[in-house]
Amino acid sequence: MGKKGRLAMARILVTGSTTGVGRNAANRLLEEGHEVILHARNAERAEDFGGLAAQARVLTGDLGDRAEVRRMAGDLNAIGRVDAIIHNAGTIDDQRNETSDGLLRVLMVNALAPYMLSLLADRPARLIFTGSSMHRGHGKVLEDMDWTRRPWSSSSAYGESKLLVTALSAAFARRLDGVICHTVDPGWVPTRMGGASASDPLDQAHVTQCWLATGADEAGGYWHHMRRQRPDPKIEDHDFQDAVLTRFAEMTGVAAP
């Protein structure tokens, strides 16, 4: 550890780092002297790294496929234990899409893949999940997590996936000894997913992620632009957290801690 608990040099995986917030996070971490592991969905997308790939290792894997997540975790462990994972990758679907495993794709990419990768990786000391202000106010998520009984709503399905990953972070904080877990709301930023009309600054969206991943002296929590916030009350409900872990274990085949 360096001054004020900051890691002098950390090994950090940033998922979804070909563009946008993840790309900016990777660049900042490299500039600070950390060892960065980049991630792209496939080899074709990895070509987008260009010269950045010469400064970092690159992993590929479709986070919408359970087998690929398992394979990617194995590739990660072969590199060596990481100090932190920034779970940056995410998606929003206009229509209800399923993975090859029959799971809701937006749920798999945004929440189930972070669950699997966090547990299959050789126990990182810090886990940084990506949340959203859209996680608030969803009342029926446990009743129809995969959206088979309700009329499809792209924004609600996305918001529920962010509620679930935020609950996952809180549950891991309780159950994983020695692991600090944070959820960061990067804001509505003009990325490929956020769109050009997004109102928050892209150049600030990665700052909190990087700060928390590299040794900030802060207990786990929910953050937005360097400030701790109170999440939806369900996040602090241990029964809700435990129910999410139970369902995630069933869906992924990865035992909950």
N, C-alpha and C positions, 0 to 999 in steps of 0.2 A: 504494500500500500504506500502511496505517496502522501503528500501533505493533505491534511483534512480528509483522510480516508480515500483519496482519489487513487485509482489504479495507475501506477506509473506506465504500464504497458499491458493492455488487456487483449485477449483474443475474443472477438465478437462476431457472431453471425447476424446478418441483417437480411431477413427474408423480403422478397419482392423489391430487390434493389436495382433493377434495370433502369427505372425512371423515378421521377417525383420525389416524394418524401424519403423513400428508402435510398435512392441514389444520393440525395443530399446528405443523409445520415452517414452513409459509407464514406463519402468524400471528407466530411468533417472529421470522422474518426481516424482516417488515414493521415489527414493533416496534423492531427494531434499525436501521431506516432503509434497508434494501436494497430494490431494485426486484425485485419478484416476478412471475413469470409462472405463473399457475395453470393446471391442466389437469384437464379432465373428459372422460369417454368420449364424451359427446354433449351437444347443447344442452339436453336435458331435465335431465341430471345437473348441468349448469353452473348451473341455477337454484338448486341447493343452496348456492351460494356466497353468495347473498343480498347483504348490504351489503359483504361482503369484496371482491366484484367491482369495487366503486367505488375500491378502493385498489390494484388490480393489473390487469394484462392477463390475458385468459383465452384459452387455446387448447383446442380440442376435437379428439378423435381417438380412435378405437378401436384400442388397442395390440394387438388380436388380428387386425388386418387390415394386411397389408403396404402396400397402396396408401394407407391412411389414415395410416400412420406416415410414408410419404414425403411426403404432402401436409402433414402436421403439421410435419415438418422444414422444408418450404418456408415455411410460415407463421411458424415460429420465426425463420428467417433473415431474413424480411422485417421483423421487429421490430428486428433487429440482433444482433450477436454477444453471446452470454451468457458470463458468467464461469464459471458452473458449472451442471451439471444434477444434480439429486437424483433418481435413478431410484427413486422410491418405489412406484409402482404395482405391484400383484401380484395373483395369483389362485391359488386351489386348487380343483380340480374333483373332485366325488364320482365322476363317470363320465368315461370317456375322450371328450373333445370335440375336434373338429377345427375349424379356422378355414375360411373360404371358400376359402383357398388350399391346403387339405388338410394343414395342419401341426397338430401337437399344440398345442392352445390354451394349456395351462399353460406349455409351453416358449416359445411365441411371446410371450405377455404378459410372462413373468418374465425371459426371457433374450434372445430374438431381437429384440424391440422395443428394448430398451436398446442392443443391438449396432447396430442400424440408426440409431437416433436419434443415438447418440454420433458416428457416422461421417458422417451426412448433415448434422448441425448444423455451423455455421461454427466449428469447432474450439474448444470451451470449454477453459479452462485447468485445470478440475477436474471430474472425473466421480465421482459418489458412487453406488455400486450398493448394493442392499439384499440382504443375505445372510440366513442362518438357521443356527442350530446343527444343523438337520436336513440340512445339506449333507454331513455326514460319513458315510463308510463305504459309499458306493455304488460297486460294482465293475464293473458292466456297462453303464454309461451310454453309452459310445461304440459298443457293439454293437447297442443298440436304443434310440436316443435318442428316437424318436417312439412307443415303446411299441406296436409292431405285432405283436411276437412273444411278449411276456410277458403273464401275467394282470395285469389292471389293479390298481394299488395307488395310491390317491390320495396317501397320505403319501409314498411312495417317489418318485412322479413329481414331486411338489412339491420334495422334497429334492434330486432330481437337477437340477431346474431351477436351484436355488440353488447347487449345486456348479458347474454350467456358467457361471452368471453371475459367480461368484467367480473361476473360471478366466479368464473373459473380462476381468475387471478386471486380473488379474495380467498377462495377455498384452498388453493395451493399455498397461500401465505400461512394458513392455519396448519396445513398438513405436511408440508415439506420442510423438514428441519434444516436450518442454515441457508435457506433460499429466500432472497428478498424479491417480492413480486410487486410490480407497479402496472397500472393501466394509464395510458396517456391518450387524451383527446387532442389530436393535432389541429382541430378546427376544420372548417369547411374551406379547403384550399384548392387552387386551380390545377389539379392534376388530371391525368387521363380519366380517372374515375370521377373526380369532383366537378369537372367541367370548367369552362372558361369564365363563367359568371360567378364562381366562388368568391367569397368576400374576405377570407382570411389570408394573411401573407404566407406564401409558400416558403420563403426563406427563414421563417421562424418555426415551421411545423416540426422540424426534426430536432430542435435544440434541446427540448426537455427529454426526449428519448436518449440522446447521447449523454446528457448530464447524468441521468439515472443509471445508465448502463455502465458508466465508467467510474462509479464509486461515490456518488453523492451520499453524504451522511444523512440519509432520510429513511425512515421506516416506510414500508410499503403503503401504497395508497392510490388514489385516483387524482390525476393531474391534468391541468390545461395551462399551457404557456407559463410554466415554472411555478404555478400556484396549485396548492392542494385544494381539491373540491370535494363536496359531499355527493356521492353517486346516488342513484335511485335506491330507496330504502330496501328493496329486495336484495340488493347486493350484500347488505349487512346481516341478512337473515341466514343463520347457519343451516336451517332446514332446507332453504332454497338452494344454498350452495351444495349441500350434500345430494340433493335431488339431481342437480345438474351433473355432478360427478358420476352418479350412478347411471344416468342416461348416456353420458359420453362414453363410459366404459363399455356399456352394452353395444353402442353404435360402432365403436372402433376396434373392440377386442383388446384394448390396452387397459390393464387393471388400474383402478384409481388408487392413489396413495392412501 
